[in-house]
Amino acid sequence: MITFWFAVLVVAWVLYFVLEGFDFGVGFLSPALGRDEHERGAIIRTVGPFWDGNEVWLVAAVGVTFAAFPAWYAALMSALYLPMVAILLLLAVRGVALEFRGKHDSPSWRRRCDLLLAASSCGIVLLWGAVLGVLVDGLALGSDGEVTGTGLSRSLGPLLSPAAGLGALAALLAAVLLGATFLALRTTGPVRRRARDVARHTSTAGAVTLLLIGIGTGNRLALAAAAIVFVAGLQARRSREGTAFTAVAVAVAGAVVTVFTAHGSVVLRSTLDPAWSLTRASAAAGPAALRLITIAGVLILPGVLVYQAWSYWVFRRRVASERVTS
């Protein structure tokens, strides 16, 4: 049952980072790809029906972590409370920018909302990428399962590591690719063309970077990711936006799975002593608690999946970014 709930947790995080990844990418690409109010409005409408539903997977992922692996949840949240609070505040700013953008009929108001949306989306992506980098690198866990240190250095120190910086940059690249390929898939006209160009150029730069990392470190996953990203760029060049978006989504999903399984059964590595690391078994809740949340999960999660798939089907048509002359 521990393995089952770990798999559910990873799936929830994969769905969150893939689905919200294109939301964030669209958010901070909107001022660059939308040259006027009409085009920026079309860009925002591509994620309008989905963004709040996609956030459900963050609630699910955090909820599963709390319920199924409470020791892991406690260690992460106590150590990274400031980045997590910052992410929540930026999510609130993003939600306000999206919801209130159309509440006032003023170009300057909408422009300010667009800038807030772009800034908050970029900040969220960088912080989540840094957190994922910390998960791979590990934390200074003591023998009692608590992270050592005090004050700001305890919560912000891990974000200053090379692994966190690399994670932030990788997350930014992934969000740009997800956002650009999603916009190319969901729009027509000039926004579609610009999004294809962004996807093509970004995928080329990303593939070269991943290739160099793979060759330098001998990491086969980096080489595989380079190949997938390169394929996404080729598909975008050939106007096969669906295939391009799918390729990027697969690469992001693979990266998230790799982060959570990088150390085998160890879910949070201790940088002080490997013996103090948290494993799935040591971090998991008791059998009775796992049985209880299994019942709740069987009743709730399938309905969420069906409803979200249905919403994507209903709003599957492209959004026109060109002006229609009467």
N, C-alpha and C positions, 0 to 999 in steps of 0.2 A: 504493500500500500504506500510505503514511502516513495518507492520508485514511481508509482502511478502519479502521485501528487507532485513530485518533482517534474515529471513530464508535463502535467497540466500547467504548472507554474511557468515553465519555459515556453509553452505554446502561448500562454497569455501575454508574456513579455514580447514574443515574436510578433503577435498580432498588434500589440500596441505600437511597437517601434516601426513596423511596416506601414500600418494605417495612419498613425499620427505622423509618421515620417513624411509622407507626401503632403499632409496638412501643413506641417511646419515649413516644408520646402516651398509650397505655394505661397505661404504667408510672407516669407522674406524675399521671394522672387517677384511678388506683385508690383512693387514700385518700379522695378527695373524693366519688366516685360510689358507692363501696362503704360502706354505713352499718354493716355488721356483718361478722363473720368469713365467713359464708356468701357474702355478696355480693362481698366482696373476693376470695374464692377463685374465684368464678365469673369475675370479671374476669381474673384471672391465667390461668385455663384457656383463655381465648380466644386467647392468644398462646403458650401452652405448647408446642404442636406446631411452631411456626414460627420463634420468635425466633432460635434458634441457626442454623437454615438460612438465614435472612435475612442473617446476618452473613457468609455466604459471599461475598456481593457486595462487601463491603468488602475482603476478601482479593483478589477478582478485580480490583476497581478499582485498588487499590494495586499489585497485581502487574503489571497491564497498564501502568500509569504507569511502574513501574520498568523493565520489559522493553522497552517500545516507545518511551518518551520519558525516557531516563535523565537528561538534563540538566535537564529540568523537575522530575523527582522529586528530584534532588539539591538544586536551588535551594529548593524548597518545604520539604523535610524539614530542611535545615540552617537555614533561616530561622525555621520554625515548630516547632522540635523540642519546646519546652516545652508548647504547646497539644496537640501530637500525643501526647506522653507522658501528659498529663492525660486525654485522651480514652481512651487505652488503659487507664489505671488505672480510670477510671469504668466502662468496658465490663466490666472484671473484677469490679468491685463489683456491677454490675447482674447479671452472670451468677451470682455467688455468691448474691445475694439471691433470684433466681428458683429456682436449684437447691436451695438449703438451706432454703427457706421451709417445705417440708413434711417436713423431716427431724426436727423436734422438735415433739411434740404439746403446744404451749403457746401460748395466745393472745398473750401478751406477746412471745414469740419471733417469731411471724408478723407481729405489728404492727411490730416493729423491722425485719424484712425488708421489709415494705411501704414503710416510710419510707425505707430505704436505696435501694430500687428507684425510688421517686419522686424522691429527691434526685439520684441518679446519672443517671437518664433526663433530668431537666431540665438538669443540667450538661452532658451530652453534646450535647443539642440546641443550647444556647446557644453552646458552643464550635464546633460544626460550622457554625452560622449565621455566626459571626464569621469563620471561615476562608473561607467562601464569599464574604463581603463583602470580605475581603482579596484574593481572586482577582480580583474585579471592579475593585477600587481599584488593585491592583498593589503591588509591593515595590521597595525601593531597590536595584535590581540595578545592579552596576557593569559595566564593559566586559568583565570576565572571566567574567561570569555568576554571580558571587558576590554575596550580599546584604551591603551595607556595615553597619557598626556592630559593637559588641561588647557582651558581657554580657547582662543581662536586657532591656535596651532593644531589642536586636536581635531577640529572639524574642517579647517581649510588647508592644513598641511598636506593631506593626501592628494588634493587637487593640484598641487604644485609639482608633482612627480612627472618624469618623462612619459610614463604610461598614461597618465591622465591627459597630458597635452596631446599625445598621439591619438587617444580616443576621441578627444574633442574635434580634432581636425578630420578624422575619419568620419565622425558623425555628421559634420558639416558637408563633406563631400557626398555622403549617402543621401542626406536630405535634399541637396541641390539636384542630384540625379533623380530621386523619387519625385520631387516636385516638378521638375522639367518634363520628365516622361509622362507624368500624370496630366499635366496641362496640355501636352501635345496630343494625348489620347482623348481629352475631354473638351477641347475647344476647336473652333474653326477660325479661318482668317489669319490676320497678322500675329496674334498671340500664339497660335499653333506653330507658325513658321519660326518665330523667335524662340519658343520653347524647344523646338527640335534642334535649333542651332546650339542652344545652351547645353542640351543633353549630349549632342555630338562632341562639342569641344571639352566639356567636363569629363565625359567618359574617356576620351583620349588621354587627357592629363592624368586622370585617376588610374587608368590601366598602366601607363608608363610608371607612375609612382609605385603601384603595387608590384609591378614586375621587378623593379629595382630592389624593393624590400625583400621580395621572395628570393631573388638571386643572391642578395647580400647575406640573408639569414638562413637560406635553405628551407624556408617555410613553404611547404606545398600548398597550404591553405591560401596564402597570399598570391601564389601563382594561379591557383584556381579562380580566386576572386578577380585577378587581373584579366583572365580570359573571359569571365562572365561580363565584366564591365565593358570590355572591348566589344563583345557581341552586342551588348545593349546599344553602344554607339553606332555600330553598323546598322542595326535594325532601325534606329532613329533616323539615320541618313536615308534609308530606303522607305521612309514613311510607314514603317510597321510599328506604330506606337504601342500597340498592345503587347507585342513580343518584347519590345524594349523595356516597357514598364515591368513585365513579368520577370525579365532577367535581373533587373535591379532589385526587385522585391526578393527574389531567390538569394541574391548575394547578401542583402541585408539580413534576411532570415538566417542564413548560414553563419554570418558573423555573430549574431546574437546567440545562437546555439553554441558556437565555439566559446564565447565568453563564459557562459554558464557551465560548460563542461570542460573548461581548460585544464582543471586540476583533478579530473576524474570524480571520485566521490566527495572530494573536498569542495565545499560551497564557499568558504571564505578562508583564504590562506593567511596564516600568521607570519608576518615578516620577522618576528622575534624568535620563534621556535616552531618548526613544523609540527611538533607534537601538540601544540596549542591550537592548531587549526580546527575550524568547525567542519564536520562532515555532515552528510545528509542524515545519518542515523543520530548523531549527537545533537543536531539542531531541530529534529522533527518533534512534533507533538506526540502525545501518547496514543496508543491504539484506539481507545474509546473516542478521543477527539477526532482522529482521522476517519473513523467510521461515520461519525455524525456529519462531518463536512462532506463526506462522499455522498450521503443522501441528498444534502442541499445542492451539491454540484450537479448531480444527475437530474434534478428537477429544474434547475435554473439555466445552466450553461447552454444546453441544446436550444432552448427558446431564444436566447440572446443571439446565437449563431444564425438561426433561421430568420429572425427578424432583421438582422443586419444585412444578410444576403439579399433578402427581399427588398430592402431599401435601396441597395446598390442597383438592383435590377430595375426598379421603378424609375430611378433617376439616371438611367444609363445613356441618355442622348447627349450629344455634344452641345456646348454653349457657344453661341455665335459671338465672336469678338469684333467682327466687321460691322460697320454701320449699314443698316438697310434703308435705302432711299425709296421714298414713296412716289 
